[in-house]
């Protein structure tokens, strides 16, 4: 399974591609950050994010896209930018017919570190260890994108089984 993880942000949008299966060694295929200048109007910044994501999708051809689920913060402006970048990622995936999974920050932290309250340094250290890297990816947005991809690879089999069980239960009632 090849997954593009996206840590959405208007200034820095982390992207990372991981390949592997649950219970097997994982391989990082690519990692980076799509940056946009803060002095550009938001619509222009969103176009830059879209172009960057399209480039990643074209180069790495993932089977799934995992995006961090936007959660409420105190800073509404930050939430809006994150939500807008998240929507661009989902749009790019949908255009290509790719399934999109949304994972909360605590789900991602728990998947890679064992604790939903892990800090950025702990997540970076675990991503480094799990992908057998020489150093944590920088900036943290890049490490978070890889963590999203890892989380999806590990959670997808169980999620798929649950979805199939729910469908089977609905069909048996009809």
Secondary structure, DSSP 8 states (H G I E B T S, - for coil): -EEEEEE--SSEEEEEEEE--TTS--EEEEEEEEE--TTS-HHHHHHHHHHHHHHHHHHH--SEEEEE-----S-HHHHHHHHHHHHHHHHHHHHTT-EEEEE-HHHHHHHHHS-TT--HHHHHHHHHHHTT-SS--SSHHHHHHHHHHHHHHHHHHHHHHHHHHHHHHHHHH-
